[in-house]
Amino acid sequence: MIGPFEVLVFAFVIFVVLGPRRISRMTRSTIRGAGDFLDQIGRPKEGELGEEEERRP
């Protein structure tokens, strides 16, 4: 079973190996990719009106 100490050691090793700059770039690209995915599955973008909102006078 993995405990909290092992998780902290793993996170520290990843931080040392990859470095803070690469980790921040990976985080940004992951968030951007998640946003693109949600846009593709049908979440309306800001400024777009849904079908129901367009019909209202």
N, CA, C and O atoms as a Maestro MAE file, in Angstrom:
{
 s_m_m2io_version
 :::
 2.0.0
}

f_m_ct {
 s_m_title
 :::
 protein
 m_atom[228] {
  # First column is atom index #
  i_m_mmod_type
  r_m_x_coord
  r_m_y_coord
  r_m_z_coord
  i_m_residue_number
  s_m_chain_name
  s_m_pdb_residue_name
  s_m_pdb_atom_name
  i_m_atomic_number
  :::
  1 25 0.845 -1.179 0.000 1 A "MET " " N  " 7
  2 3 0.000 0.000 0.000 1 A "MET " " CA " 6
  3 2 0.890 1.241 0.000 1 A "MET " " C  " 6
  4 15 1.898 1.300 0.704 1 A "MET " " O  " 8
  5 25 0.499 2.225 -0.799 2 A "ILE " " N  " 7
  6 3 1.277 3.452 -0.920 2 A "ILE " " CA " 6
  7 2 0.768 4.468 0.089 2 A "ILE " " C  " 6
  8 15 -0.429 4.750 0.156 2 A "ILE " " O  " 8
  9 25 1.690 5.013 0.870 3 A "GLY " " N  " 7
  10 3 1.332 5.992 1.882 3 A "GLY " " CA " 6
  11 2 1.661 7.401 1.437 3 A "GLY " " C  " 6
  12 15 2.200 7.608 0.350 3 A "GLY " " O  " 8
  13 25 1.339 8.362 2.272 4 A "PRO " " N  " 7
  14 3 1.584 9.753 1.925 4 A "PRO " " CA " 6
  15 2 3.078 10.078 1.800 4 A "PRO " " C  " 6
  16 15 3.453 10.931 0.996 4 A "PRO " " O  " 8
  17 25 3.923 9.421 2.575 5 A "PHE " " N  " 7
  18 3 5.357 9.673 2.483 5 A "PHE " " CA " 6
  19 2 5.901 9.255 1.119 5 A "PHE " " C  " 6
  20 15 6.722 9.963 0.535 5 A "PHE " " O  " 8
  21 25 5.450 8.114 0.613 6 A "GLU " " N  " 7
  22 3 5.898 7.655 -0.699 6 A "GLU " " CA " 6
  23 2 5.445 8.601 -1.804 6 A "GLU " " C  " 6
  24 15 6.190 8.836 -2.756 6 A "GLU " " O  " 8
  25 25 4.241 9.144 -1.694 7 A "VAL " " N  " 7
  26 3 3.728 10.089 -2.683 7 A "VAL " " CA " 6
  27 2 4.578 11.361 -2.678 7 A "VAL " " C  " 6
  28 15 4.906 11.892 -3.739 7 A "VAL " " O  " 8
  29 25 4.933 11.849 -1.490 8 A "LEU " " N  " 7
  30 3 5.778 13.039 -1.399 8 A "LEU " " CA " 6
  31 2 7.165 12.797 -1.982 8 A "LEU " " C  " 6
  32 15 7.704 13.659 -2.675 8 A "LEU " " O  " 8
  33 25 7.744 11.635 -1.709 9 A "VAL " " N  " 7
  34 3 9.057 11.307 -2.268 9 A "VAL " " CA " 6
  35 2 8.967 11.238 -3.788 9 A "VAL " " C  " 6
  36 15 9.848 11.750 -4.479 9 A "VAL " " O  " 8
  37 25 7.937 10.625 -4.311 10 A "PHE " " N  " 7
  38 3 7.755 10.522 -5.762 10 A "PHE " " CA " 6
  39 2 7.612 11.910 -6.387 10 A "PHE " " C  " 6
  40 15 8.231 12.190 -7.414 10 A "PHE " " O  " 8
  41 25 6.805 12.779 -5.779 11 A "ALA " " N  " 7
  42 3 6.613 14.128 -6.295 11 A "ALA " " CA " 6
  43 2 7.926 14.907 -6.260 11 A "ALA " " C  " 6
  44 15 8.221 15.651 -7.195 11 A "ALA " " O  " 8
  45 25 8.715 14.750 -5.206 12 A "PHE " " N  " 7
  46 3 9.989 15.427 -5.105 12 A "PHE " " CA " 6
  47 2 10.957 14.953 -6.187 12 A "PHE " " C  " 6
  48 15 11.655 15.767 -6.792 12 A "PHE " " O  " 8
  49 25 11.005 13.656 -6.433 13 A "VAL " " N  " 7
  50 3 11.889 13.114 -7.462 13 A "VAL " " CA " 6
  51 2 11.476 13.631 -8.835 13 A "VAL " " C  " 6
  52 15 12.337 14.015 -9.626 13 A "VAL " " O  " 8
  53 25 10.192 13.649 -9.133 14 A "ILE " " N  " 7
  54 3 9.714 14.170 -10.413 14 A "ILE " " CA " 6
  55 2 10.082 15.640 -10.551 14 A "ILE " " C  " 6
  56 15 10.502 16.075 -11.623 14 A "ILE " " O  " 8
  57 25 9.931 16.404 -9.481 15 A "PHE " " N  " 7
  58 3 10.267 17.827 -9.512 15 A "PHE " " CA " 6
  59 2 11.750 18.036 -9.793 15 A "PHE " " C  " 6
  60 15 12.117 18.924 -10.563 15 A "PHE " " O  " 8
  61 25 12.602 17.226 -9.174 16 A "VAL " " N  " 7
  62 3 14.042 17.361 -9.367 16 A "VAL " " CA " 6
  63 2 14.437 16.940 -10.780 16 A "VAL " " C  " 6
  64 15 15.264 17.597 -11.413 16 A "VAL " " O  " 8
  65 25 13.856 15.858 -11.274 17 A "VAL " " N  " 7
  66 3 14.223 15.340 -12.592 17 A "VAL " " CA " 6
  67 2 13.751 16.276 -13.702 17 A "VAL " " C  " 6
  68 15 14.519 16.599 -14.609 17 A "VAL " " O  " 8
  69 25 12.507 16.707 -13.638 18 A "LEU " " N  " 7
  70 3 11.943 17.517 -14.713 18 A "LEU " " CA " 6
  71 2 12.227 19.006 -14.564 18 A "LEU " " C  " 6
  72 15 12.431 19.697 -15.563 18 A "LEU " " O  " 8
  73 25 12.244 19.493 -13.377 19 A "GLY " " N  " 7
  74 3 12.478 20.914 -13.155 19 A "GLY " " CA " 6
  75 2 11.184 21.704 -13.159 19 A "GLY " " C  " 6
  76 15 10.197 21.284 -13.762 19 A "GLY " " O  " 8
  77 25 11.186 22.838 -12.492 20 A "PRO " " N  " 7
  78 3 9.953 23.626 -12.360 20 A "PRO " " CA " 6
  79 2 9.457 24.205 -13.684 20 A "PRO " " C  " 6
  80 15 8.247 24.313 -13.887 20 A "PRO " " O  " 8
  81 25 10.362 24.578 -14.588 21 A "ARG " " N  " 7
  82 3 9.928 25.178 -15.855 21 A "ARG " " CA " 6
  83 2 9.164 24.170 -16.699 21 A "ARG " " C  " 6
  84 15 8.110 24.488 -17.250 21 A "ARG " " O  " 8
  85 25 9.689 22.962 -16.801 22 A "ARG " " N  " 7
  86 3 9.023 21.947 -17.623 22 A "ARG " " CA " 6
  87 2 7.703 21.504 -16.995 22 A "ARG " " C  " 6
  88 15 6.739 21.228 -17.709 22 A "ARG " " O  " 8
  89 25 7.654 21.434 -15.680 23 A "ILE " " N  " 7
  90 3 6.407 21.049 -15.006 23 A "ILE " " CA " 6
  91 2 5.334 22.102 -15.251 23 A "ILE " " C  " 6
  92 15 4.180 21.754 -15.501 23 A "ILE " " O  " 8
  93 25 5.693 23.387 -15.183 24 A "SER " " N  " 7
  94 3 4.693 24.430 -15.415 24 A "SER " " CA " 6
  95 2 4.213 24.412 -16.861 24 A "SER " " C  " 6
  96 15 3.030 24.641 -17.116 24 A "SER " " O  " 8
  97 25 5.112 24.142 -17.822 25 A "ARG " " N  " 7
  98 3 4.682 24.039 -19.223 25 A "ARG " " CA " 6
  99 2 3.738 22.855 -19.424 25 A "ARG " " C  " 6
  100 15 2.743 22.966 -20.140 25 A "ARG " " O  " 8
  101 25 4.049 21.724 -18.795 26 A "MET " " N  " 7
  102 3 3.175 20.549 -18.931 26 A "MET " " CA " 6
  103 2 1.814 20.812 -18.319 26 A "MET " " C  " 6
  104 15 0.795 20.381 -18.859 26 A "MET " " O  " 8
  105 25 1.786 21.514 -17.200 27 A "THR " " N  " 7
  106 3 0.511 21.832 -16.555 27 A "THR " " CA " 6
  107 2 -0.331 22.743 -17.444 27 A "THR " " C  " 6
  108 15 -1.528 22.510 -17.614 27 A "THR " " O  " 8
  109 25 0.290 23.782 -18.012 28 A "ARG " " N  " 7
  110 3 -0.445 24.691 -18.907 28 A "ARG " " CA " 6
  111 2 -0.993 23.964 -20.119 28 A "ARG " " C  " 6
  112 15 -2.140 24.182 -20.510 28 A "ARG " " O  " 8
  113 25 -0.178 23.096 -20.721 29 A "SER " " N  " 7
  114 3 -0.642 22.391 -21.913 29 A "SER " " CA " 6
  115 2 -1.748 21.400 -21.572 29 A "SER " " C  " 6
  116 15 -2.650 21.180 -22.379 29 A "SER " " O  " 8
  117 25 -1.689 20.802 -20.388 30 A "THR " " N  " 7
  118 3 -2.749 19.882 -19.970 30 A "THR " " CA " 6
  119 2 -4.062 20.628 -19.774 30 A "THR " " C  " 6
  120 15 -5.115 20.154 -20.202 30 A "THR " " O  " 8
  121 25 -4.009 21.779 -19.134 31 A "ILE " " N  " 7
  122 3 -5.218 22.573 -18.921 31 A "ILE " " CA " 6
  123 2 -5.781 23.061 -20.250 31 A "ILE " " C  " 6
  124 15 -6.994 23.035 -20.460 31 A "ILE " " O  " 8
  125 25 -4.905 23.505 -21.147 32 A "ARG " " N  " 7
  126 3 -5.341 23.957 -22.467 32 A "ARG " " CA " 6
  127 2 -5.979 22.808 -23.245 32 A "ARG " " C  " 6
  128 15 -7.000 22.997 -23.907 32 A "ARG " " O  " 8
  129 25 -5.386 21.628 -23.167 33 A "GLY " " N  " 7
  130 3 -5.939 20.461 -23.850 33 A "GLY " " CA " 6
  131 2 -7.295 20.060 -23.296 33 A "GLY " " C  " 6
  132 15 -8.186 19.665 -24.049 33 A "GLY " " O  " 8
  133 25 -7.455 20.163 -21.975 34 A "ALA " " N  " 7
  134 3 -8.752 19.847 -21.371 34 A "ALA " " CA " 6
  135 2 -9.810 20.841 -21.837 34 A "ALA " " C  " 6
  136 15 -10.946 20.453 -22.108 34 A "ALA " " O  " 8
  137 25 -9.453 22.106 -21.932 35 A "GLY " " N  " 7
  138 3 -10.393 23.117 -22.423 35 A "GLY " " CA " 6
  139 2 -10.784 22.863 -23.867 35 A "GLY " " C  " 6
  140 15 -11.955 22.986 -24.226 35 A "GLY " " O  " 8
  141 25 -9.802 22.506 -24.704 36 A "ASP " " N  " 7
  142 3 -10.101 22.181 -26.104 36 A "ASP " " CA " 6
  143 2 -11.020 20.967 -26.199 36 A "ASP " " C  " 6
  144 15 -11.933 20.931 -27.025 36 A "ASP " " O  " 8
  145 25 -10.774 19.984 -25.356 37 A "PHE " " N  " 7
  146 3 -11.616 18.789 -25.353 37 A "PHE " " CA " 6
  147 2 -13.048 19.140 -24.989 37 A "PHE " " C  " 6
  148 15 -13.986 18.685 -25.644 37 A "PHE " " O  " 8
  149 25 -13.224 19.946 -23.950 38 A "LEU " " N  " 7
  150 3 -14.580 20.328 -23.545 38 A "LEU " " CA " 6
  151 2 -15.271 21.145 -24.632 38 A "LEU " " C  " 6
  152 15 -16.481 21.025 -24.821 38 A "LEU " " O  " 8
  153 25 -14.517 21.967 -25.340 39 A "ASP " " N  " 7
  154 3 -15.101 22.723 -26.452 39 A "ASP " " CA " 6
  155 2 -15.560 21.787 -27.561 39 A "ASP " " C  " 6
  156 15 -16.601 22.022 -28.175 39 A "ASP " " O  " 8
  157 25 -14.810 20.746 -27.823 40 A "GLN " " N  " 7
  158 3 -15.149 19.810 -28.890 40 A "GLN " " CA " 6
  159 2 -16.378 18.966 -28.559 40 A "GLN " " C  " 6
  160 15 -17.108 18.562 -29.464 40 A "GLN " " O  " 8
  161 25 -16.617 18.694 -27.273 41 A "ILE " " N  " 7
  162 3 -17.769 17.860 -26.935 41 A "ILE " " CA " 6
  163 2 -19.045 18.663 -26.764 41 A "ILE " " C  " 6
  164 15 -20.088 18.106 -26.421 41 A "ILE " " O  " 8
  165 25 -18.973 19.969 -26.999 42 A "GLY " " N  " 7
  166 3 -20.216 20.719 -27.070 42 A "GLY " " CA " 6
  167 2 -20.421 21.807 -26.063 42 A "GLY " " C  " 6
  168 15 -21.499 22.401 -26.035 42 A "GLY " " O  " 8
  169 25 -19.460 22.103 -25.241 43 A "ARG " " N  " 7
  170 3 -19.634 23.211 -24.310 43 A "ARG " " CA " 6
  171 2 -19.591 24.507 -25.102 43 A "ARG " " C  " 6
  172 15 -18.628 24.729 -25.836 43 A "ARG " " O  " 8
  173 25 -20.595 25.375 -24.986 44 A "PRO " " N  " 7
  174 3 -20.586 26.613 -25.761 44 A "PRO " " CA " 6
  175 2 -19.448 27.525 -25.329 44 A "PRO " " C  " 6
  176 15 -19.118 27.612 -24.147 44 A "PRO " " O  " 8
  177 25 -18.857 28.199 -26.298 45 A "LYS " " N  " 7
  178 3 -17.789 29.139 -26.008 45 A "LYS " " CA " 6
  179 2 -18.383 30.433 -25.490 45 A "LYS " " C  " 6
  180 15 -19.580 30.680 -25.643 45 A "LYS " " O  " 8
  181 25 -17.554 31.255 -24.880 46 A "GLU " " N  " 7
  182 3 -18.035 32.544 -24.382 46 A "GLU " " CA " 6
  183 2 -18.478 33.397 -25.558 46 A "GLU " " C  " 6
  184 15 -17.780 33.476 -26.569 46 A "GLU " " O  " 8
  185 25 -19.616 34.025 -25.432 47 A "GLY " " N  " 7
  186 3 -20.118 34.889 -26.492 47 A "GLY " " CA " 6
  187 2 -21.048 34.173 -27.455 47 A "GLY " " C  " 6
  188 15 -21.749 34.832 -28.223 47 A "GLY " " O  " 8
  189 25 -21.078 32.855 -27.441 48 A "GLU " " N  " 7
  190 3 -21.988 32.119 -28.318 48 A "GLU " " CA " 6
  191 2 -23.307 31.890 -27.594 48 A "GLU " " C  " 6
  192 15 -23.330 31.609 -26.396 48 A "GLU " " O  " 8
  193 25 -24.369 32.011 -28.312 49 A "LEU " " N  " 7
  194 3 -25.687 31.756 -27.739 49 A "LEU " " CA " 6
  195 2 -26.136 30.358 -28.122 49 A "LEU " " C  " 6
  196 15 -25.864 29.881 -29.224 49 A "LEU " " O  " 8
  197 25 -26.825 29.712 -27.199 50 A "GLY " " N  " 7
  198 3 -27.379 28.415 -27.493 50 A "GLY " " CA " 6
  199 2 -28.618 28.555 -28.360 50 A "GLY " " C  " 6
  200 15 -29.098 29.668 -28.577 50 A "GLY " " O  " 8
  201 25 -29.144 27.440 -28.858 51 A "GLU " " N  " 7
  202 3 -30.324 27.478 -29.734 51 A "GLU " " CA " 6
  203 2 -31.518 28.105 -29.030 51 A "GLU " " C  " 6
  204 15 -32.260 28.877 -29.638 51 A "GLU " " O  " 8
  205 25 -31.711 27.779 -27.751 52 A "GLU " " N  " 7
  206 3 -32.854 28.310 -27.024 52 A "GLU " " CA " 6
  207 2 -32.727 29.821 -26.847 52 A "GLU " " C  " 6
  208 15 -33.723 30.538 -26.942 52 A "GLU " " O  " 8
  209 25 -31.529 30.308 -26.593 53 A "GLU " " N  " 7
  210 3 -31.339 31.739 -26.360 53 A "GLU " " CA " 6
  211 2 -31.505 32.538 -27.648 53 A "GLU " " C  " 6
  212 15 -31.913 33.699 -27.602 53 A "GLU " " O  " 8
  213 25 -31.197 31.940 -28.792 54 A "GLU " " N  " 7
  214 3 -31.313 32.643 -30.067 54 A "GLU " " CA " 6
  215 2 -32.770 32.845 -30.456 54 A "GLU " " C  " 6
  216 15 -33.091 33.828 -31.123 54 A "GLU " " O  " 8
  217 25 -33.647 31.954 -30.064 55 A "ARG " " N  " 7
  218 3 -35.063 32.041 -30.433 55 A "ARG " " CA " 6
  219 2 -35.816 33.100 -29.651 55 A "ARG " " C  " 6
  220 15 -36.856 33.585 -30.097 55 A "ARG " " O  " 8
  221 25 -35.294 33.461 -28.485 56 A "ARG " " N  " 7
  222 3 -36.000 34.434 -27.633 56 A "ARG " " CA " 6
  223 2 -35.929 35.827 -28.258 56 A "ARG " " C  " 6
  224 15 -34.881 36.235 -28.760 56 A "ARG " " O  " 8
  225 25 -37.058 36.558 -28.225 57 A "PRO " " N  " 7
  226 3 -37.076 37.915 -28.808 57 A "PRO " " CA " 6
  227 2 -36.346 38.917 -27.938 57 A "PRO " " C  " 6
  228 15 -36.271 40.095 -28.284 57 A "PRO " " O  " 8
  :::
 }
 m_bond[227] {
  # First column is bond index #
  i_m_from
  i_m_to
  i_m_order
  :::
  1 1 2 1
  2 2 3 1
  3 3 4 2
  4 3 5 1
  5 5 6 1
  6 6 7 1
  7 7 8 2
  8 7 9 1
  9 9 10 1
  10 10 11 1
  11 11 12 2
  12 11 13 1
  13 13 14 1
  14 14 15 1
  15 15 16 2
  16 15 17 1
  17 17 18 1
  18 18 19 1
  19 19 20 2
  20 19 21 1
  21 21 22 1
  22 22 23 1
  23 23 24 2
  24 23 25 1
  25 25 26 1
  26 26 27 1
  27 27 28 2
  28 27 29 1
  29 29 30 1
  30 30 31 1
  31 31 32 2
  32 31 33 1
  33 33 34 1
  34 34 35 1
  35 35 36 2
  36 35 37 1
  37 37 38 1
  38 38 39 1
  39 39 40 2
  40 39 41 1
  41 41 42 1
  42 42 43 1
  43 43 44 2
  44 43 45 1
  45 45 46 1
  46 46 47 1
  47 47 48 2
  48 47 49 1
  49 49 50 1
  50 50 51 1
  51 51 52 2
  52 51 53 1
  53 53 54 1
  54 54 55 1
  55 55 56 2
  56 55 57 1
  57 57 58 1
  58 58 59 1
  59 59 60 2
  60 59 61 1
  61 61 62 1
  62 62 63 1
  63 63 64 2
  64 63 65 1
  65 65 66 1
  66 66 67 1
  67 67 68 2
  68 67 69 1
  69 69 70 1
  70 70 71 1
  71 71 72 2
  72 71 73 1
  73 73 74 1
  74 74 75 1
  75 75 76 2
  76 75 77 1
  77 77 78 1
  78 78 79 1
  79 79 80 2
  80 79 81 1
  81 81 82 1
  82 82 83 1
  83 83 84 2
  84 83 85 1
  85 85 86 1
  86 86 87 1
  87 87 88 2
  88 87 89 1
  89 89 90 1
  90 90 91 1
  91 91 92 2
  92 91 93 1
  93 93 94 1
  94 94 95 1
  95 95 96 2
  96 95 97 1
  97 97 98 1
  98 98 99 1
  99 99 100 2
  100 99 101 1
  101 101 102 1
  102 102 103 1
  103 103 104 2
  104 103 105 1
  105 105 106 1
  106 106 107 1
  107 107 108 2
  108 107 109 1
  109 109 110 1
  110 110 111 1
  111 111 112 2
  112 111 113 1
  113 113 114 1
  114 114 115 1
  115 115 116 2
  116 115 117 1
  117 117 118 1
  118 118 119 1
  119 119 120 2
  120 119 121 1
  121 121 122 1
  122 122 123 1
  123 123 124 2
  124 123 125 1
  125 125 126 1
  126 126 127 1
  127 127 128 2
  128 127 129 1
  129 129 130 1
  130 130 131 1
  131 131 132 2
  132 131 133 1
  133 133 134 1
  134 134 135 1
  135 135 136 2
  136 135 137 1
  137 137 138 1
  138 138 139 1
  139 139 140 2
  140 139 141 1
  141 141 142 1
  142 142 143 1
  143 143 144 2
  144 143 145 1
  145 145 146 1
  146 146 147 1
  147 147 148 2
  148 147 149 1
  149 149 150 1
  150 150 151 1
  151 151 152 2
  152 151 153 1
  153 153 154 1
  154 154 155 1
  155 155 156 2
  156 155 157 1
  157 157 158 1
  158 158 159 1
  159 159 160 2
  160 159 161 1
  161 161 162 1
  162 162 163 1
  163 163 164 2
  164 163 165 1
  165 165 166 1
  166 166 167 1
  167 167 168 2
  168 167 169 1
  169 169 170 1
  170 170 171 1
  171 171 172 2
  172 171 173 1
  173 173 174 1
  174 174 175 1
  175 175 176 2
  176 175 177 1
  177 177 178 1
  178 178 179 1
  179 179 180 2
  180 179 181 1
  181 181 182 1
  182 182 183 1
  183 183 184 2
  184 183 185 1
  185 185 186 1
  186 186 187 1
  187 187 188 2
  188 187 189 1
  189 189 190 1
  190 190 191 1
  191 191 192 2
  192 191 193 1
  193 193 194 1
  194 194 195 1
  195 195 196 2
  196 195 197 1
  197 197 198 1
  198 198 199 1
  199 199 200 2
  200 199 201 1
  201 201 202 1
  202 202 203 1
  203 203 204 2
  204 203 205 1
  205 205 206 1
  206 206 207 1
  207 207 208 2
  208 207 209 1
  209 209 210 1
  210 210 211 1
  211 211 212 2
  212 211 213 1
  213 213 214 1
  214 214 215 1
  215 215 216 2
  216 215 217 1
  217 217 218 1
  218 218 219 1
  219 219 220 2
  220 219 221 1
  221 221 222 1
  222 222 223 1
  223 223 224 2
  224 223 225 1
  225 225 226 1
  226 226 227 1
  227 227 228 2
  :::
 }
}
